[in-house]
Amino acid sequence: MVTLDKIYTRGGDRGETSLAGGARVAKSHIRVETMGTVDEANAVLGIARLHTSGEPDDMLARIQNDLFDLGADLARPADPEPGKSALRIIEVQIVRLEGEIDQINVDLSPLTSFILPGGTPASAHLHLARTVVRRAERLAVALATQEAINPLIVTYLNRLSDHLFVLARALNDGGKQDILWIPGENR
């Protein structure tokens, strides 16, 4: 477990931060940008959860915890010291998302158009979270071209955006409150 007894350290006052293994990197480093975007997505999910209950809220609680695991995975780029293990995103977390997507999607009617973000407050916030997750995914892909990362990070983020999309539809009264895009409507 993590113990935080002092919140400010002054260690980042010159524009650098420490990764989990102790390496110092610029706060503008793509790894830090990716971690920050994952954190942003988690914060948006926290807002969405103000409007959820029951199983949807339980799913989002699990996802929020997974996103901290994912952040920890990103924060430790190299293999840990011998005898120590690093927290990594694993296949079972992705399989759980896929199972939940399939479960949610059973009750949704097929789409006849793209969806505009909105509807219920929960759905609108989930659509915002989905777009932040997509940005995190793009950053993780870019990071992977520069440094080694756990490839399951990208897979998890990709699957998570799908999950948030179908859950947003489910929380729009099973898709009945979805706002459909009408191409060229305002011409």
Sequence and secondary structure as in RCSB ss.txt:
>XXXX:A:sequence
MVTLDKIYTRGGDRGETSLAGGARVAKSHIRVETMGTVDEANAVLGIARLHTSGEPDDMLARIQNDLFDLGADLA
RPADPEPGKSALRIIEVQIVRLEGEIDQINVDLSPLTSFILPGGTPASAHLHLARTVVRRAERLAVALATQEAIN
PLIVTYLNRLSDHLFVLARALNDGGKQDILWIPGENR
>XXXX:A:secstr
    S S  STTTTSEEE TTS EEETTSHHHHHHHHHHHHHHHHHHHGGG  HHHHHHHHHHHHHHHHHHHHHH
  S   TT       HHHHHHHHHHHHHHHTTS   SS EES SSHHHHHHHHHHHHHHHHHHHHHHHHHHS   
HHHHHHHHHHHHHHHHHHHHTTGGGTT EE  TTTT 
